[in-house]
Amino acid sequence: MSPFESCKYHTETDTMASLIRNVALNPFVTAPLFAILTLGPDQVREPLLQQLRQHLSADTITKAVSTLKWLSVVGGARYAHQFFNELAQNNFRLSSEKHRYNWPREIAVITGAAGGFGSLMAKSLAEKGVTIIAVDIQENMPKDMQANPKIHYYKTDITDKAAVDAMAADVKARYGDPSILINNAGVAFNHHITNATESSVKTIFGVNVMSHYFTCQAFMPAMLANKKGHIVTVASMASFVSPPSMVSYCNTKAAALSFHDGLRSEARVLHDCPELLFTVVHPNFASTGMLAPYEDRLKKAGLALMKPHEVSDAIVKQVLSCRGRQLLLPDNVGNTLGSLFRAVPSWLCQPFLMLAEKGMKADVKQASSS
């Protein structure tokens, strides 16, 4: 299957999944239909049944009504599951913190802001009036960001705690205490466990994990004191699985998820600050510079890559909602099941992983022979 055919296949699959999710598993569609066909007034129910009888047998209609009933039950359970999940992720608060945020007065720190998701988030939040502290290791921001008066650039090595502390001190002196921190910076290397260099391992853990400690240590105390703030951890679907040649990257993303969980818990328990918001984001593979080393392999595996703006838009929307949440992107059944891989029995999930590994093994053999 060519990459084009693969993308076409996955587009069709995603469309079908969207129809199932938005229609077949939508209780606001199936439940009214079931109610009309079983409990509706005669003047409504009978004409509809008459129309159906012209095309379907009585047995088929009975089965269709039964299917509608069960789709309503499953769809209702799905909505309830999603509602209570989001409620729990927002510290069981129905209300948001929107009344406490005035976007033109808010300050957001975004790491990895010179490209990819980071630059898109910076520009989107700046459009809302938020003052952006764009942090990256690059010499300069892209020209369109340089021209934006709401975006201020700090070239900083976020793996160096002293550098992060110096940057934070300057930010606070010039602009005030940030109320939004998006730990977005990330790197990836195309290596195996047995050939990974000490330098690459230290770098990937430094950028993808250690920097989260340093930025939170620099900016979180003021959020705790003000009992106001939103910390976003950009993880990945790689938090849940570790394919060959991506182990170090997946390790760091699993650590990022664990960091988010611990950060949220410490805010509640150690600091008595349930008002703080925490969001962790698990994008599926997206077409960014960071994943360039893996892009050909992912396409050969038949995986459709997300567009960067799909991820950045979802994160910005979540920040503007003033609620904490775990975001699986794109929001589909496949990703939800992917996040459950760690919870299901090994005998159930391992066969699927081993099937995927067979395809990867064939790709490795082909690459080594060419």
C-alpha positions in Angstrom: 0.0 0.0 0.0 1.5 3.4 -1.0 1.5 6.3 1.4 -1.2 8.0 -0.7 -3.4 4.9 -0.5 -2.6 4.6 3.2 -3.7 8.1 3.8 -6.8 7.6 1.7 -7.7 4.4 3.6 -7.3 6.1 6.9 -9.3 9.2 5.8 -12.2 6.8 4.9 -11.7 4.9 8.2 -11.8 8.2 10.2 -14.9 9.3 8.3 -16.6 6.0 9.2 -15.5 6.2 12.8 -16.8 9.8 12.9 -20.2 8.7 11.6 -20.4 5.9 14.2 -19.4 8.2 17.0 -21.6 11.2 16.0 -24.7 9.3 14.8 -24.9 5.6 15.7 -23.4 6.2 19.2 -25.1 9.5 19.8 -28.0 8.9 22.2 -29.5 12.3 21.2 -30.1 10.7 17.8 -30.9 7.1 18.6 -33.0 7.5 21.7 -35.6 9.8 20.2 -35.9 7.5 17.2 -36.4 4.5 19.5 -38.9 6.5 21.6 -40.9 7.5 18.5 -41.0 4.0 17.1 -42.1 2.4 20.5 -43.7 5.1 22.6 -44.6 7.8 20.2 -48.3 8.9 19.7 -50.1 6.9 17.0 -50.4 9.9 14.7 -46.6 10.1 14.6 -45.5 6.4 15.0 -47.9 4.8 12.5 -47.1 6.9 9.4 -43.4 6.3 10.1 -43.9 2.6 10.4 -46.0 2.5 7.3 -43.1 4.1 5.4 -40.7 1.5 6.8 -42.9 -1.4 6.0 -42.8 -0.4 2.3 -39.1 -1.2 2.3 -38.4 -3.6 5.2 -39.9 -6.8 6.5 -41.6 -6.8 10.0 -38.7 -8.9 11.3 -36.1 -6.4 10.1 -38.1 -3.5 11.6 -38.2 -5.3 14.9 -34.4 -5.9 14.8 -33.8 -2.3 13.9 -35.9 -1.1 16.8 -33.9 -3.4 19.1 -30.6 -2.2 17.7 -31.7 1.4 18.3 -32.4 0.5 21.9 -29.0 -0.9 22.5 -27.3 1.9 20.6 -29.1 4.3 22.9 -27.9 2.4 25.9 -24.2 2.2 24.7 -24.3 5.8 23.5 -25.7 7.0 26.8 -23.0 5.0 28.7 -20.4 6.6 26.5 -21.6 10.1 27.2 -21.8 9.4 30.9 -18.3 8.0 30.9 -17.0 11.0 29.1 -18.8 13.4 31.4 -17.6 11.8 34.7 -14.1 11.4 33.3 -13.9 15.1 32.5 -15.5 16.0 35.8 -12.8 14.0 37.6 -10.0 15.5 35.6 -11.3 18.9 36.6 -11.1 18.0 40.3 -14.9 17.2 40.3 -15.8 20.8 39.7 -18.8 21.4 37.4 -17.8 25.1 37.0 -14.8 26.4 35.1 -12.4 29.1 36.3 -13.3 31.4 33.4 -14.5 34.2 35.6 -10.9 34.5 37.0 -9.2 34.9 33.7 -8.9 38.1 31.7 -7.0 37.1 28.6 -5.3 40.5 27.8 -3.9 40.4 31.4 -2.8 36.8 31.3 0.8 35.7 30.6 1.6 32.3 29.0 5.0 30.6 29.0 5.3 28.2 26.1 8.5 26.0 25.7 9.4 24.8 22.2 7.7 27.9 20.8 9.8 28.6 17.8 8.2 25.9 15.7 5.6 23.1 15.5 2.8 23.1 18.0 4.5 25.7 20.1 4.5 28.5 17.4 0.9 27.8 16.5 -0.2 27.9 20.1 1.7 31.1 20.7 0.1 32.9 17.7 -3.4 31.6 18.6 -3.2 32.7 22.3 -1.7 36.0 21.2 -4.8 36.6 19.1 -6.8 36.4 22.3 -4.7 39.1 23.8 -2.5 36.8 26.0 1.1 38.0 26.5 3.3 35.2 25.2 6.7 34.2 26.6 8.1 32.1 23.8 10.9 29.9 25.0 13.2 27.9 22.7 16.8 27.0 22.0 16.7 28.5 18.4 18.5 31.8 17.7 15.3 33.6 16.7 11.6 33.1 16.3 10.0 32.9 12.8 9.6 36.4 11.3 5.8 36.4 11.7 6.2 35.8 15.4 8.9 38.5 15.7 6.4 41.0 14.3 3.8 40.2 16.9 4.0 42.7 19.8 2.3 40.2 22.2 5.1 37.6 21.7 8.4 38.0 23.6 11.2 35.6 22.8 13.7 34.0 25.3 16.4 31.9 23.9 16.9 29.4 26.8 18.4 26.0 27.3 15.5 24.5 29.3 17.7 21.5 30.4 19.8 24.0 32.4 18.1 24.9 35.7 20.1 28.0 36.2 19.2 29.2 32.7 15.5 28.5 33.4 15.7 30.4 36.7 17.4 33.4 35.1 14.8 33.5 32.3 11.9 33.2 34.9 13.3 36.0 37.0 13.5 38.3 34.0 10.0 37.4 32.8 8.6 38.2 36.3 10.4 41.5 36.5 9.3 42.6 33.0 5.8 41.2 32.7 4.7 39.7 35.9 3.8 36.2 37.1 2.6 33.9 34.3 -0.8 32.1 34.9 -0.3 29.6 32.0 2.6 27.2 31.5 2.7 25.0 28.5 5.5 22.4 28.6 5.6 21.7 24.9 9.3 21.4 24.0 10.4 17.9 22.9 13.1 16.1 20.9 13.2 12.6 19.4 16.1 10.4 18.2 16.0 7.5 15.7 18.1 5.0 17.7 17.8 1.6 19.4 18.4 0.8 23.1 21.7 -0.9 22.3 23.2 1.9 20.1 21.8 5.0 21.8 24.6 7.3 22.9 24.9 8.7 26.4 24.6 12.2 25.0 21.3 11.5 23.1 19.7 9.8 26.1 20.7 12.7 28.4 19.4 15.2 25.9 16.0 13.5 25.3 15.3 13.1 29.0 16.6 16.6 29.7 14.3 18.2 27.2 11.3 16.0 27.5 11.3 15.3 31.2 13.8 17.3 33.4 12.8 20.6 31.9 9.2 20.1 33.2 10.7 20.1 36.7 12.7 23.2 36.1 9.8 25.3 34.6 7.3 24.2 37.2 9.8 25.0 40.0 10.3 28.5 38.4 6.6 29.4 37.8 4.3 27.2 39.9 5.0 28.8 43.3 3.3 32.1 42.1 0.4 30.1 40.7 0.0 28.3 44.1 0.2 31.6 46.0 -2.5 33.2 43.7 -4.5 29.9 43.6 -4.8 30.4 39.9 -3.0 28.8 37.0 -3.0 26.2 34.2 -0.1 23.9 33.5 -0.3 21.9 30.3 1.9 18.9 29.7 2.3 17.9 26.1 2.8 14.1 26.2 1.9 11.7 23.3 0.1 8.5 22.4 3.6 7.2 22.9 2.9 7.4 26.6 1.1 4.1 26.3 3.2 2.0 23.9 6.9 1.7 23.0 7.6 0.6 19.4 11.1 -0.4 18.4 13.5 2.5 17.6 11.3 4.9 19.6 11.9 3.5 23.1 13.7 6.5 24.5 11.0 8.9 23.2 8.2 6.7 24.5 10.0 6.5 27.9 10.0 10.3 28.2 6.3 10.6 27.2 5.3 8.0 29.8 7.3 10.0 32.3 5.5 13.2 31.2 2.2 11.5 31.9 3.4 10.4 35.3 4.7 13.9 36.0 1.3 15.4 35.2 -0.5 12.9 37.5 2.0 13.6 40.4 1.9 17.4 39.8 -1.9 17.5 40.1 -1.9 15.3 43.2 0.8 17.4 44.9 -1.2 20.6 44.2 -4.2 19.2 46.0 -2.5 17.4 48.9 0.7 19.3 49.7 -0.4 22.8 48.7 -4.1 22.6 49.3 -4.7 24.2 45.9 -7.4 22.4 43.9 -8.0 25.6 42.0 -4.9 25.0 39.8 -5.7 23.5 36.5 -3.7 20.7 34.9 -4.0 19.3 31.3 -2.1 16.5 29.7 -2.2 16.1 26.0 -1.7 12.8 24.0 -1.5 13.7 20.3 -1.3 10.9 17.8 1.7 11.1 15.5 1.7 14.6 13.8 3.7 15.9 10.9 6.2 18.0 12.7 10.0 18.4 12.5 10.4 16.4 15.7 8.9 13.2 14.1 10.8 13.7 10.8 13.1 10.7 11.6 10.1 8.4 12.0 7.8 9.8 9.3 8.6 7.3 6.5 8.2 4.4 8.9 4.9 5.6 10.2 3.5 6.1 6.7 4.7 2.6 5.7 2.9 1.3 8.7 -0.3 2.9 7.4 -0.6 5.6 10.0 -2.2 8.9 9.0 -0.3 11.8 10.5 -2.2 14.6 12.2 -1.8 18.1 11.0 0.0 20.3 13.6 -2.8 22.8 13.8 -5.3 20.1 14.8 -3.2 19.5 17.9 -2.5 23.2 18.7 -6.1 24.2 18.2 -7.3 21.5 20.6 -4.7 22.6 23.3 -5.6 26.3 22.9 -9.3 25.5 23.1 -8.7 23.6 26.4 -6.7 26.4 27.8 -9.5 28.9 27.0 -12.1 26.6 28.6 -10.3 27.1 31.9 -10.7 23.4 32.8 -8.2 20.6 33.4 -8.4 17.5 31.2 -6.6 14.6 29.7 -6.8 15.1 25.9 -6.5 12.2 23.5 -6.0 13.5 19.9 -7.7 12.9 17.6 -10.8 12.2 19.8 -11.7 8.8 18.4 -12.4 5.3 19.7 -9.0 4.0 18.5 -7.1 6.4 20.6 -9.3 5.8 23.6 -8.6 2.1 23.3 -4.9 2.9 22.8 -4.8 4.6 26.2 -6.3 1.5 27.8 -3.5 -0.8 26.6 -1.9 -0.7 30.0 -5.1 -1.6 31.8 -6.2 -4.7 29.8 -4.7 -8.1 30.4 -1.4 -9.0 28.6 -3.0 -11.9 26.8 -5.4 -9.5 25.2 -3.1 -6.7 24.1 0.1 -8.5 23.4 -1.1 -10.3 20.3 -2.0 -7.0 18.7 1.4 -5.6 19.6 3.1 -8.7 18.2 1.2 -8.4 14.9 2.3 -4.8 14.6 5.9 -5.9 15.4 5.8 -8.4 12.5 5.2 -5.5 10.1 8.0 -3.4 11.6 10.4 -6.4 11.4 9.7 -6.7 7.7 10.4 -3.0 7.2 13.7 -3.3 9.1 14.8 -6.3 6.9 13.8 -4.4 3.8 15.7 -1.3 4.9 18.8 -3.3 5.8 18.9 -5.1 2.4 18.4 -2.0 0.3 
